[in-house]
Amino acid sequence: MSAPRVKGWCPSAHRPMMAADGLVMRVRPVLARLTANQMLGLCTLAQRFGHGTLEITNRANVQIRGVTATGHDRVLHALGDLGLLDADPAHESRRNILVNPFWQSGDMTHRLTRDLLAQLASLPDLPAKAGFAVDCGPHPLLHCDSADIRLEQGENGLILRADSVNAGRAVTPQTAIPALIEMAHWLAANITPDCRRMAPLTARIPLPQAWRSAAPLLPAPPPQVGLVPLGALAGCAFGLLDAAMLSREIASRNITALRLTPWRMVLLEGAQMPQGAGFITTPDDPLMRASACSGAPFCASATVSTRDIARQLAPRTTGTLHVSGCSKGCARSAPADVTLVGRDGAFDLVREGTARDTPDQRGLTPKDLTSGAPFSL
């Protein structure tokens, strides 16, 4: 399988990424929260300058695809007016913070995220994909989501934990952010061109003993679509939201704010379960088990269309399904029960693996997949 060229950064608003369908502009809302006015503004921008959809990423960001080079400055100006743009591009690049979306004002997650935001200038330069998780609820929720350094509750109080390390460093609300900055500098000092994230680095270089001595808590079960104390947790197939329908939903239901999650779900504050905007409203919907990237013709690395076939195949799978346009596997880094990888206009099949693993079958056509032969999902 030929290896596609992997981009060296995550797109942002200031520094978008050029895809086959135009610029990808990613917005990083503070605390993953958008007011109704901000959300309506993004919907307008997506319709005027993009494809009319908003994409929720697996880092709880939101992005607009298909922006032209001439439209970039106009979108930047509008994002600034909405309060969704850092004036300093370097500040934006450091603000790669994943938060437990169920935070409440004044709780530990909220306070420590605010403290970290105030100290961004003290962080070292890190690879653009490196990031942090503030996950200080009763039990960790973000353990499967991308972050190099994590703040969470341990068995005996707060801990700072390096990704993939089974224990952490005991901290207090006062020492948590200085300790995080210290660990970030350790990461920056030890990265190499071929080892740029915490998990592979700690497999080579052990952390100081004091940084891996505090026991963590068992993680919480994955959140499910449905009503939660803060409102309605609604699913988004492949992380996509139709901007026009979302605008109507916000206006008709008087939704005051929306929180993004890394699980292809959004939290509608104070709302009942929605009826429109393409939301998934039942936890057993097969599309909640399916991941798919943008695919062809939107991505230059992809040679196959992905989301239409994922919609067709999701009801036929009993576990997780990942349809990837190429072997990068952007939509899902973890193994899936069934992974389909685009190659030269056809699909390779990987069972219980990732898009980078050796396929069990090669060269399957869309007709092969949708007809049920020559294999069973």
C-alpha positions in Angstrom: 0.0 0.0 0.0 1.5 3.3 -1.0 2.0 5.7 1.9 0.2 9.1 1.4 2.0 12.3 2.3 1.1 13.2 5.9 0.6 16.9 6.6 2.9 18.3 9.2 0.4 20.4 11.1 -3.2 20.6 12.1 -5.1 23.4 10.2 -6.1 26.5 12.1 -7.9 29.7 11.2 -4.7 31.7 10.7 -2.9 28.9 9.0 -5.5 26.8 7.0 -4.7 23.7 5.1 -5.2 23.5 1.3 -7.2 20.4 0.4 -8.6 19.3 -3.0 -11.8 21.2 -2.3 -10.2 24.4 -1.0 -8.9 25.7 2.3 -9.8 24.0 5.6 -10.2 26.6 8.4 -10.3 25.2 11.9 -11.7 27.2 14.9 -10.8 26.3 18.4 -13.5 27.6 20.7 -12.4 28.4 24.3 -13.6 25.6 26.6 -15.2 24.0 23.5 -18.2 26.3 23.9 -20.0 28.4 21.3 -22.7 30.9 22.1 -25.8 30.9 19.9 -24.6 34.0 18.2 -21.2 32.5 17.5 -22.8 29.3 16.2 -25.1 31.2 13.9 -22.1 33.3 12.7 -20.2 30.1 11.8 -23.3 28.7 10.0 -23.4 31.9 7.9 -19.7 31.7 7.1 -20.0 28.0 6.1 -22.8 28.8 3.7 -21.2 31.9 2.2 -17.6 30.8 1.9 -17.6 27.0 2.3 -19.7 23.9 1.4 -22.6 24.7 3.7 -21.5 22.3 6.4 -19.6 22.5 9.7 -17.3 19.6 10.7 -16.8 18.7 14.3 -13.3 17.3 14.7 -12.0 14.6 17.1 -10.3 17.3 19.0 -13.6 19.1 19.7 -12.9 21.9 17.2 -15.1 23.0 14.3 -13.9 23.6 10.8 -15.2 25.1 7.5 -14.1 23.4 4.3 -13.9 24.7 0.8 -12.9 28.3 1.6 -11.2 30.0 -1.4 -7.9 31.9 -1.0 -9.7 35.2 -1.6 -12.3 34.3 1.0 -9.8 33.5 3.7 -9.2 37.1 4.9 -13.0 37.8 5.0 -13.6 34.7 7.1 -10.7 35.7 9.5 -12.3 39.1 9.9 -15.7 37.6 10.7 -14.2 35.2 13.2 -12.5 38.1 14.9 -15.9 39.9 15.2 -17.4 36.7 16.7 -14.7 36.5 19.3 -13.4 33.2 17.8 -10.0 34.3 16.7 -6.7 34.8 18.6 -5.0 38.0 17.5 -1.7 36.3 17.7 -1.3 33.2 15.5 1.3 31.8 17.8 -1.1 32.0 20.7 -3.7 30.1 18.7 -1.2 27.3 17.9 -0.5 26.8 21.6 -4.2 26.7 22.5 -4.6 23.0 21.7 -6.6 22.1 24.8 -9.2 19.3 25.0 -11.7 19.8 27.9 -14.3 17.5 29.4 -17.4 19.0 27.9 -19.5 18.5 31.0 -17.7 21.2 32.9 -19.6 23.7 35.0 -18.7 27.2 35.8 -16.2 27.3 38.7 -15.5 23.6 38.8 -12.0 22.1 38.6 -12.0 21.6 34.8 -13.2 25.1 34.3 -10.7 26.7 36.7 -7.7 24.7 35.5 -8.5 25.4 31.8 -8.7 29.1 32.6 -5.4 28.9 34.5 -3.7 27.1 31.5 -5.0 29.7 29.1 -3.5 32.4 31.2 -0.1 30.7 31.0 0.1 29.7 27.3 3.1 32.0 26.8 5.1 29.9 29.3 4.7 26.7 27.2 7.5 25.7 24.9 7.2 25.3 21.2 5.7 21.8 20.5 4.7 19.9 17.4 1.4 21.2 16.1 -0.4 17.9 16.8 0.7 17.9 20.5 -2.0 18.9 22.9 -3.4 18.9 26.5 -6.5 17.4 28.1 -8.2 18.9 31.2 -10.5 16.2 32.4 -11.1 16.7 36.1 -14.6 15.3 36.5 -15.4 12.4 38.9 -13.9 9.9 36.4 -11.8 10.6 33.3 -13.8 10.8 30.1 -11.1 11.7 27.6 -8.8 8.7 28.1 -9.2 7.5 24.4 -8.9 11.0 22.9 -5.8 12.7 21.6 -3.7 14.5 24.2 -0.1 14.3 25.2 -0.4 15.6 28.8 -3.5 15.1 30.9 -4.9 16.7 34.0 -7.5 14.4 35.7 -8.7 13.1 39.0 -6.7 10.2 40.5 -7.4 8.0 43.4 -6.2 10.5 46.0 -6.7 13.9 44.2 -5.5 15.6 41.1 -2.9 14.0 39.0 -0.9 15.1 35.9 -0.4 12.2 33.6 1.6 11.7 30.4 -0.3 10.0 27.6 0.0 6.2 27.7 1.6 6.2 31.1 -0.5 4.3 33.7 0.2 6.5 36.6 0.7 10.2 37.1 2.2 13.0 39.3 0.2 14.2 42.3 -0.6 17.9 42.0 -2.9 20.4 43.6 -5.0 23.1 42.0 -2.1 25.5 42.7 0.7 23.3 41.4 -1.1 21.7 38.5 -0.3 24.3 35.8 3.3 24.8 36.7 3.8 21.0 36.7 2.1 20.8 33.3 4.4 23.4 31.9 7.4 21.5 33.3 6.2 18.3 31.7 5.7 20.2 28.4 9.3 21.4 28.5 10.4 17.8 29.1 8.5 16.7 26.0 10.0 19.6 24.0 13.5 18.8 25.1 13.2 15.1 24.1 11.3 15.0 20.9 13.1 13.9 17.7 12.1 14.2 14.1 10.8 10.6 14.2 9.3 10.7 17.7 7.2 13.8 18.2 4.4 12.7 20.6 4.3 11.7 24.2 3.2 8.1 23.9 6.1 6.9 21.6 8.5 9.0 23.5 7.8 7.5 26.9 8.2 4.1 25.4 11.8 5.1 24.7 12.6 7.4 27.7 11.2 6.8 31.1 9.7 9.7 33.0 11.0 10.7 36.4 9.6 8.3 39.0 7.7 11.1 40.8 5.8 11.8 37.6 4.4 8.2 37.5 3.7 7.3 41.1 0.1 8.6 41.7 -2.6 6.1 40.9 -5.3 7.1 38.3 -9.0 6.4 38.5 -10.8 4.0 36.2 -12.3 5.9 33.3 -16.0 6.6 33.0 -18.1 4.7 30.4 -18.3 6.4 27.0 -21.1 9.1 26.9 -24.2 8.2 25.0 -26.6 10.2 22.9 -29.5 11.4 25.1 -30.5 13.9 27.8 -27.8 14.9 30.3 -27.9 17.3 33.2 -26.7 20.2 31.1 -29.0 19.6 28.2 -29.2 17.3 25.2 -26.2 15.3 23.8 -26.9 14.8 20.1 -25.0 12.8 17.6 -23.6 14.1 14.3 -22.9 11.5 11.6 -19.2 11.7 10.7 -19.1 14.9 12.7 -21.0 16.8 10.1 -23.7 19.5 10.6 -25.8 21.1 7.9 -25.3 24.8 8.5 -28.7 25.9 7.2 -30.6 23.3 9.3 -28.5 24.1 12.4 -29.4 27.8 12.1 -33.1 27.0 12.0 -32.7 24.6 15.0 -30.9 27.2 17.1 -33.5 29.8 16.3 -36.6 27.6 16.7 -35.5 26.0 20.0 -33.9 29.1 21.6 -30.6 27.2 22.2 -28.3 29.4 24.1 -25.0 27.6 23.6 -23.5 24.6 22.1 -20.5 22.6 23.4 -18.3 20.5 21.1 -17.1 17.0 22.0 -14.5 14.7 20.5 -17.1 11.9 20.1 -19.1 13.2 17.1 -21.6 14.6 19.5 -22.6 18.1 20.5 -24.1 19.2 23.8 -27.0 21.6 23.4 -27.1 23.6 26.6 -30.5 23.6 28.3 -32.3 21.9 25.4 -34.4 18.9 24.8 -33.4 16.4 22.1 -33.5 18.2 18.7 -35.6 17.1 15.7 -33.7 18.6 12.8 -30.3 19.7 11.6 -29.4 16.1 10.8 -28.8 15.2 14.4 -28.7 11.6 15.6 -31.1 11.3 18.6 -30.9 7.6 19.6 -27.8 6.0 21.1 -28.2 2.8 19.1 -28.1 4.5 15.7 -25.6 2.5 13.6 -24.0 5.7 12.4 -22.7 6.4 15.9 -20.4 3.4 15.4 -19.2 4.6 12.0 -16.2 6.8 11.2 -15.4 8.2 7.8 -13.1 10.9 6.5 -14.0 13.4 3.8 -12.7 11.1 1.1 -12.6 11.8 -2.7 -13.1 14.3 -4.3 -12.5 16.5 -1.2 -9.1 15.1 -0.2 -6.2 14.8 -2.6 -4.9 11.7 -0.8 -8.1 9.8 -1.3 -9.1 7.7 -4.3 -12.5 6.6 -3.1 -15.7 8.2 -1.9 -16.1 7.3 1.8 -19.2 8.6 3.6 -21.9 7.3 1.3 -20.6 3.8 1.5 -20.2 4.1 5.3 -23.9 5.0 5.5 -24.8 1.9 3.6 -22.5 -0.4 5.5 -23.1 0.9 9.1 -26.4 -1.0 9.6 -24.7 -4.3 8.5 -21.9 -4.1 11.1 -22.3 -5.2 14.7 -19.2 -3.3 15.9 -17.3 -0.3 14.9 -16.7 0.7 11.2 -14.0 2.9 9.8 -14.0 3.9 6.1 -10.8 5.8 5.2 -10.0 7.4 1.9 -6.3 6.4 2.3 -4.0 4.7 4.8 -3.6 7.9 6.9 -6.8 7.0 8.8 -7.5 10.6 9.7 -11.1 9.9 11.0 -10.1 7.3 13.5 -6.6 6.4 14.9 -7.8 3.6 17.2 -8.6 0.1 15.8 -12.1 -0.7 14.5 -13.8 -4.0 14.1 -14.0 -3.3 10.3 -11.7 -0.9 8.5 -11.9 -0.2 4.8 -9.0 1.6 3.3 -9.1 3.3 -0.1 -6.3 2.3 -2.6 -6.3 3.0 -6.3 -10.1 3.4 -6.5 -10.9 0.2 -4.6 -10.9 -0.8 -0.9 -8.7 -3.0 1.3 -10.4 -4.7 4.3 -8.7 -4.8 7.7 -10.4 -6.6 10.5 -9.8 -5.5 14.1 -7.1 -3.0 13.1 -6.4 0.5 11.8 -6.0 1.9 8.3 -2.2 1.4 8.5 -2.4 -2.3 9.2 -1.9 -5.2 6.8 -5.3 -5.9 5.0 -7.1 -9.2 5.2 -8.5 -8.6 1.7 -7.5 -6.3 -1.1 -9.1 -4.6 -4.1 -12.8 -4.7 -3.1 -15.1 -2.6 -5.3 -18.0 -0.6 -3.9 -20.3 -3.2 -5.5 -18.4 -6.0 -3.7 -19.0 -4.2 -0.4 -22.7 -3.3 -0.8 -23.8 -6.6 -2.4 -22.5 -8.6 0.6 -20.1 -10.7 -1.4 -17.4 -11.9 -1.4 -17.2 -11.4 2.4 -19.4 -10.8 5.4 -19.1 -7.8 7.6 
